[in-house]
Amino acid sequence: MLILGLNMFHADASAAIVQDGEVVFAIAEERLNRIKHYGGFPSLAVKACLDAVGAKITDVDHVAVGQDSDANLAKKVRYALANPTKVLNFIRLRQKKQAMRDVRLLLAKALDLDSKQLRFQEHHLEHHLAHMASAYYCSPWEKAAGFSYDGSGDFVSTMMARCEGNEIEVLERVFLPHSLGSFYTMICEFIGYKKYGDEGKVMGLAPYGRPTYCQQVSEIISRKNGAFQLSLDYFKPLGSNQGMQIQADGTVKLAPHFSSRMKKLFGEPREPHAEITQRDMDLAYAMQRNFEEIFFHMANALHARVPSQNLAMAGGCALNSVANGKVFGRTPFRKTWIQPAAGDEGLAIGAALHTYHSVLKQPRRYALKNSYLGPEFADTRIKADLKKSGLKYKKLERGPLLAAVAEQIAAGNVVGWFQGRMEWGPRALGNRSIVAHPGLPNIKDVLNARIKHREWFRPFAPSILAERQSEYFEHDHPSPFMLHVYKIRPEKRAQICAVNHVDDTGRLQSVTREDNPLYYDLIRAFERRTGIPVLLNTSFNENEPIVCTPGEAIDCFKRTRMDVLAIGSFVVLKTEN
Ligand SMILES: [Fe+2]
């Protein structure tokens, strides 16, 4: 049975294909059309999914969309009626959404065929239920507490659930305009991070701040009966010109969420390229602290209702790896399973798996083991692309390739590492990565000057052999998708100084041989030379979406001052080119 999952006309449009209950292939459209966070229809992703299973759209039995504009309709109508100036806006938005709902027509158009040929059954699933499903149905658990939170989706910002067997029972929804995601985004915008997806950057700025504004910021968001509420006068009204908008070309634009009340309290907002002041850092600190307080308040309330050790999480806010890393200290949960594509691309997987398990009542046998769900390229294709590029290259067997690359990293060189299937979700996890020595004090500056051009305050992340994690970090709960930040043990901080953030933490990826044998063996080869079972790992890109094809990796290598490119069985040295 084939189920195609879609996230469409929403940021991070994506497609996933589920064959007999197993996610076989999944990809965000941005990786194929090269438009970051693309929010149109994922035509290329759909084609890639079908190609991956050798099927035509006429072979697909079900199509599931992680969006249902009829969900929570009564709440939307009630809000619109209480805010008469917003009624027109809501009607306009609803009409637009309905025009985009004809999945049959959209797929027929994308694949150039007559919609009458399509035999699939169509399913629409509420946004947060799709997020929740993307975590719980991918987890190995039979029972868990489910938590999903983000800016908004189908008029909801937070959902809590009891997950058991095939069923996800929704216990609680927090409706708009109250949103922990919007709270975070609003302050990010105020301190000059105005682009969609900038929230992750500001998380790295927070530890440079002091607790100056914690009290004042706590007045913007407060606890309420196991959930929270916003003080709405700090925000532009919902439905006015604020929040996320998808442009005609599929790019995503953010209009400021904050009202003049923020200015009265904190002064003028920072412009994107202005100097970052202590005020901005202190606001980032207060934002992260208050975010965590509200999150733990809700997680504890959820645990009281679902007293399980297991917490399954998704939604854009579940990318807050600092909060995720504190779950074990601040709540009774002992295990987390967080969807690697916790943002909206993950909806495609969630909608498809929900259809399989909850709608079609098929048994659960599958658990997502790793995030390598994207395309891969054979050596023949890589070789052809290398030839076309005019670069000099060497072909090596597995052992010598690992030895040569480990040697280069140990010598302080920066290596583009392109291997196997591309990662699903925003993190590069050892298949589309740039890797470097984690113990060289200047390597962060080298990477930024030569390739990444990131803000000075953003840390680089470590990949560590899973069995060595507790020697280096204060928690041993695995972080396979780089979604947890833990304290680094004092005695190891100097040894891995390039991945040790200002607050002595690291957003680690725990690597097992089972998940990624080649990457695991590369770290082992590096350890044999240096005694360090860790590599610095950052995504393989300059500013664009993470590279997907060999051609894009080769272009990035040529364009930037990367020292080495290890691509499939081939090694390319900058010094020879
Ligand atoms: Fe979402």
Residues whose N, C-alpha, C, O or C-beta is under 5 A from the ligand:
A	BS01	LIG	D150 S152 G153 G315 G316 D344
